[in-house]
Amino acid sequence: MSLKQCSHLKIKPIAARTYSQYLKTLIEIDLIKFERALVRGKVRKFKVA
């Protein structure tokens, strides 16, 4: 569940950094790839590797 979904449902994830740490691990083991989206801010597009 993404951080946005958690905030919409008004629930807290196990830890505030859990989602980003999980994504970082998936990127490090090459299961997903990301690229920056063509909009302002820290928006990324993810693709299954």
N, CA and C atoms as a LAMMPS dump frame, in Angstrom:
ITEM: TIMESTEP
0
ITEM: NUMBER OF ATOMS
147
ITEM: BOX BOUNDS ff ff ff
-5.0000000000000000e+02 5.0000000000000000e+02
-5.0000000000000000e+02 5.0000000000000000e+02
-5.0000000000000000e+02 5.0000000000000000e+02
ITEM: ATOMS id mol type element x y z
1 1 1 N 0.857 -1.171 0
2 1 2 C 0 0 0
3 1 3 C 0.905 1.238 0
4 2 1 N 0.604 2.177 -0.876
5 2 2 C 1.442 3.366 -0.99
6 2 3 C 1.164 4.354 0.14
7 3 1 N 2.077 5.275 0.322
8 3 2 C 1.895 6.3 1.357
9 3 3 C 0.663 7.149 1.063
10 4 1 N 0.4 7.403 -0.219
11 4 2 C -0.776 8.196 -0.587
12 4 3 C -2.062 7.458 -0.203
13 5 1 N -2.099 6.154 -0.453
14 5 2 C -3.274 5.368 -0.09
15 5 3 C -3.454 5.344 1.426
16 6 1 N -2.351 5.204 2.156
17 6 2 C -2.428 5.205 3.625
18 6 3 C -2.996 6.527 4.132
19 7 1 N -2.52 7.636 3.567
20 7 2 C -3.019 8.927 4.035
21 7 3 C -4.488 9.125 3.656
22 8 1 N -4.885 8.618 2.49
23 8 2 C -6.289 8.714 2.079
24 8 3 C -7.198 7.918 3.018
25 9 1 N -6.723 6.749 3.447
26 9 2 C -7.507 5.906 4.352
27 9 3 C -7.333 6.301 5.811
28 10 1 N -6.482 7.323 6.039
29 10 2 C -6.191 7.823 7.389
30 10 3 C -5.625 6.738 8.304
31 11 1 N -4.706 5.952 7.728
32 11 2 C -3.97 4.969 8.527
33 11 3 C -2.484 5.239 8.359
34 12 1 N -1.701 4.783 9.298
35 12 2 C -0.263 4.994 9.237
36 12 3 C 0.423 3.705 8.806
37 13 1 N 1.448 3.824 7.941
38 13 2 C 2.225 2.632 7.611
39 13 3 C 3.019 2.192 8.844
40 14 1 N 3.631 1.032 8.776
41 14 2 C 4.409 0.527 9.909
42 14 3 C 5.451 1.562 10.336
43 15 1 N 6.121 2.152 9.374
44 15 2 C 7.078 3.224 9.633
45 15 3 C 6.964 4.214 8.483
46 16 1 N 7.258 5.453 8.746
47 16 2 C 7.114 6.48 7.712
48 16 3 C 8.008 6.202 6.508
49 17 1 N 9.144 5.555 6.72
50 17 2 C 10.081 5.322 5.63
51 17 3 C 9.951 3.93 5.007
52 18 1 N 9.032 3.127 5.474
53 18 2 C 8.918 1.75 5.006
54 18 3 C 8.732 1.67 3.497
55 19 1 N 7.835 2.477 2.951
56 19 2 C 7.529 2.424 1.523
57 19 3 C 8.757 2.768 0.684
58 20 1 N 9.46 3.849 1.018
59 20 2 C 10.618 4.24 0.23
60 20 3 C 11.764 3.254 0.399
61 21 1 N 11.923 2.666 1.564
62 21 2 C 12.967 1.655 1.75
63 21 3 C 12.653 0.393 0.944
64 22 1 N 11.375 0.027 0.89
65 22 2 C 10.945 -1.136 0.111
66 22 3 C 11.215 -0.9 -1.378
67 23 1 N 10.865 0.288 -1.878
68 23 2 C 11.132 0.606 -3.28
69 23 3 C 12.627 0.614 -3.568
70 24 1 N 13.412 1.171 -2.659
71 24 2 C 14.863 1.221 -2.844
72 24 3 C 15.435 -0.194 -2.956
73 25 1 N 14.958 -1.108 -2.128
74 25 2 C 15.42 -2.499 -2.174
75 25 3 C 15.054 -3.136 -3.505
76 26 1 N 13.829 -2.919 -3.979
77 26 2 C 13.404 -3.487 -5.262
78 26 3 C 14.244 -2.944 -6.421
79 27 1 N 14.614 -1.671 -6.344
80 27 2 C 15.461 -1.066 -7.378
81 27 3 C 16.866 -1.662 -7.312
82 28 1 N 17.417 -1.826 -6.117
83 28 2 C 18.77 -2.354 -5.953
84 28 3 C 18.904 -3.779 -6.471
85 29 1 N 17.856 -4.59 -6.332
86 29 2 C 17.957 -5.972 -6.813
87 29 3 C 17.395 -6.11 -8.234
88 30 1 N 17.203 -4.972 -8.903
89 30 2 C 16.802 -4.902 -10.307
90 30 3 C 15.457 -5.556 -10.613
91 31 1 N 14.521 -5.513 -9.682
92 31 2 C 13.182 -6.008 -9.972
93 31 3 C 12.315 -4.931 -10.609
94 32 1 N 12.588 -3.677 -10.267
95 32 2 C 11.888 -2.569 -10.91
96 32 3 C 12.906 -1.526 -11.332
97 33 1 N 12.537 -0.731 -12.316
98 33 2 C 13.36 0.377 -12.78
99 33 3 C 12.512 1.635 -12.703
100 34 1 N 13.151 2.764 -12.562
101 34 2 C 12.403 4.009 -12.508
102 34 3 C 13.052 5.054 -13.372
103 35 1 N 12.252 6.008 -13.776
104 35 2 C 12.755 7.178 -14.484
105 35 3 C 11.937 8.375 -14.017
106 36 1 N 12.518 9.525 -14.121
107 36 2 C 11.807 10.726 -13.697
108 36 3 C 10.677 11.029 -14.673
109 37 1 N 9.551 11.415 -14.134
110 37 2 C 8.427 11.831 -14.977
111 37 3 C 8.682 13.263 -15.451
112 38 1 N 8.015 13.645 -16.501
113 38 2 C 8.24 14.971 -17.074
114 38 3 C 7.34 16.029 -16.436
115 39 1 N 7.314 16.043 -15.108
116 39 2 C 6.574 17.046 -14.347
117 39 3 C 7.472 17.546 -13.226
118 40 1 N 7.087 18.617 -12.592
119 40 2 C 7.895 19.162 -11.501
120 40 3 C 7.785 18.308 -10.252
121 41 1 N 8.809 18.345 -9.44
122 41 2 C 8.789 17.632 -8.17
123 41 3 C 9.438 16.263 -8.271
124 42 1 N 9.323 15.516 -7.206
125 42 2 C 9.939 14.191 -7.138
126 42 3 C 8.937 13.132 -7.582
127 43 1 N 8.6 13.18 -8.869
128 43 2 C 7.646 12.237 -9.438
129 43 3 C 8.411 11.286 -10.332
130 44 1 N 8.19 9.995 -10.146
131 44 2 C 8.901 8.999 -10.928
132 44 3 C 7.926 8.009 -11.528
133 45 1 N 8.32 7.436 -12.664
134 45 2 C 7.551 6.358 -13.288
135 45 3 C 8.307 5.066 -13.02
136 46 1 N 7.595 4.051 -12.583
137 46 2 C 8.217 2.77 -12.286
138 46 3 C 7.812 1.746 -13.321
139 47 1 N 8.757 0.862 -13.67
140 47 2 C 8.511 -0.203 -14.624
141 47 3 C 9.037 -1.501 -14.046
142 48 1 N 8.33 -2.577 -14.299
143 48 2 C 8.807 -3.888 -13.864
144 48 3 C 9.955 -4.284 -14.778
145 49 1 N 11.055 -4.702 -14.186
146 49 2 C 12.249 -5.054 -14.97
147 49 3 C 12.113 -6.388 -15.644
